[in-house]
């Protein structure tokens, strides 16, 4: 049976046979470029010779007809294959074409080197190499040095089947040529420029004007598929009961939500190259399960589909010097031309890696709310790519939540979210009906106990809380474990209590727990003390489990984190007896928790929230984890994220507030030290949960320095708090300085209207001050206002403050060389304002005053002064 592979790119390779019968003919390779089109070599397919093609996953040969043949050196052919087995593969019609414009471009070709062998299945082989010389648009030949050492050992006769294989530039996979011949260690090819110079070829291949790319080998590229994590993984064998519940394990069959899933399917099938859907719902509504189901379906049909971890996005952010024009030390700096993108992120510079998709791709981003800048930048980069096949971005967010996150995300994305968001699904509006609850419960019990012959009746599910699928699954699981269901407490509370009791049974043999020891009054006092030293109580074990929930450590990291637990703190620095207690606790946790590289804490989120909410001394525990020497940045990121997600519980929220108020300064300092992580955005998110806390506002410093993507939202929050603090204290000079800083931070975040307002207020404060008081601050405020107005597209209004700022900084620089750089920046912004208002001569002079090349400035003025053709 023919089963097409669910991959494209290199798997587009086919085998080509040309001959009048099955005995005498020539075999070669080909490359699929459309639903029924194959690009092959004229060296293999004769002008009047019948030909056939075979997909690599099939033994069946299919007749093909020539529909185009190159002339002269352009020795390539296009074959049409009626009924091609790959016709329905998603994205099969999407092909990228490029010209290799420099020597050393990395490339590869995949084909069937063993010429003349036609029977049965044969594996294709890959040859990798480097383009030998640059190719101009008129070139008719291309030579590649094969760089795969293993291929040099292949006899030259075995290379005979490579003609027709497409030569693909790495890593994005653009077609740069078609192999015509090869003898180790070189391949000869016809470049695509020779093919695309033929109008008929362009018509048949569907290549519109302007689709030819240029590759030099220096283009940074990140394959989107390499960033994805699977949406599904198997639950651990014989794991604790909570492992049956997470959406990623999909233990319970997918039920209901057919309408929502159909909407997501339709969204994925839209013809647009890029589209965004938003899926919202409170914890337990089935958001992750629905998104995972879509991933599985699309992956099964040929897409790359999976979860895009937020940490990965921060890894993609370039160094801050990627674009030198974005210097935010004291305010926004405007670029050299009129096409300024307000709030443009630093990763738009030339150093940014292209996010390349080689096949239709679904990216699922869960909980994007605290990571607005980096998710907004992801949307920008995808929107500006322009060469990818279909890409779908599914944002999975909680609801109810902070209502402004969508608006802020749209701003950070430069308005692309508003334009690309074509589908929004709110699961809160569709709780499970009573019949659906019963169906879920029966399916869950059967899934949880597949070998059980007789299942109990479903639990009573009339309460509104069972509108959530997770609650129904929990009730079904508890029904199986305790059919009476008479225990006191809520559903989640009873489940966590039962899990803790089950985990206690796995305590290391030979070591007694405190309650077991104290139940034996006949034990001698000295013996009792020794045993108590080796035992722990329920509070201690629950706090230890909370530490793992907060940090998700590796097994090796675990002993270094357990001293945060009061009952184990002394063990880390005491004798072997107490240290053995800590090691016993670590061994117990490793035994009851699944995981490989890292321990997997209890979940889903509602279970984690209940576990933490019932942990005594959580406030002190959280502070202790933060203060541990062995605690890493990754642990802190995890802890802030878990506390934020579980802050619906009063005890968890109180612990988070204590952490923020008691350690605000160190949290900000650590975030600034690690701008390439999620820490900055998470610190900003948790500060935002307590905006009116005076302890927070009094403790937080304002960062100075260049704009960093991972600190952008935090910078705005810190600057806003500083403005609020100085305003409340009546400190007008400090307020004006804070407003100037805020205007730059807001502009960097794309909030240009608010930036203009902040800069204007700073100017107004300085205007009523004595003329020579805070001269530098006044000049800076004027500079900020002019720059922000330019970013807002109001060049006419920006001209006056830009002129005054340039004049003031010039005077300051004449008296104090420390202001030279500010004077140059001010002249630069003035040049932009003059240019956009049509005052070309003055703009050129301002550009020269800013240190620009005079000859270039004169040439630019001459170009701009030429009247437009009508």
Secondary structure, DSSP 8 states (H G I E B T S, - for coil): -----S--GGGGEEEEEE-SSSSS-EEEEEEE-SSSEEEEETTTS-TT--EEEEETT-S--EEEEEEEE--TT--EEEEE-TT-TTTTSTTTT---EEEE-STT-EEEEEE--STT--SS----EEEEEEE-S---TT---EEEEE--HHHHTS-GGGGTT-TT-EEEETTT--EEEEEEEEETTEEEEEEHHHHHTSHHHHHHHT--TT-EEEE-S---EEEGGGGEE-S-----TT--GGGGT-GGG--S---S-HHHHHHHHHHHT-S-SEEEEEEE--TTSSHHHHHHHHHHHHHHHT-EEEEE-HHHHHHH---GGG-TT---SSS----SSS---TT--GGGSTT--EEE-SS-EEEEEE--GGGHHHHHHHHHHHHTT---S-EEEEEEE-SS--TTHHHHHHHHTTTHHHHHEEEEEEGGG----HHHHHHHHHHHHHHHTTT-SS--------SGGGGSHHHHHHHHHHHHH-TT---SS-HHHHHHHHHHHHHHTTS-TT---HHHHHT-TTS-HHHHHHHHHT---HHHHHHHHHHHHHH---HHHHHHHHTTSHHHHGGGGS-HHHHHHHHHHHHHHHHHS-BSSSB--S-SHHHHHHHHHT-TTHHHHHHHHHH-TT--HHHHHHHHHHHHHTTTSHHHHHHHHHHHHHHHHHHHHHHHHTTTSSHHHHHHHHHHTTTT-HHHHHH-----SS--GGGHHHHHHHHHHHHHHHHHHT-HHHHHHHHHHHHHHHHHTT-HHHHHHHHHHHHHHHHTS-TTTTHHHHHHHHHHHHHHHHHTT-HHHHHHHHHHHHHHHHHHHHH-GGGHHHHHHHHHHHHHHHHHTT-HHHHHHHHHHTT--HHHHHHHHHHHHS----
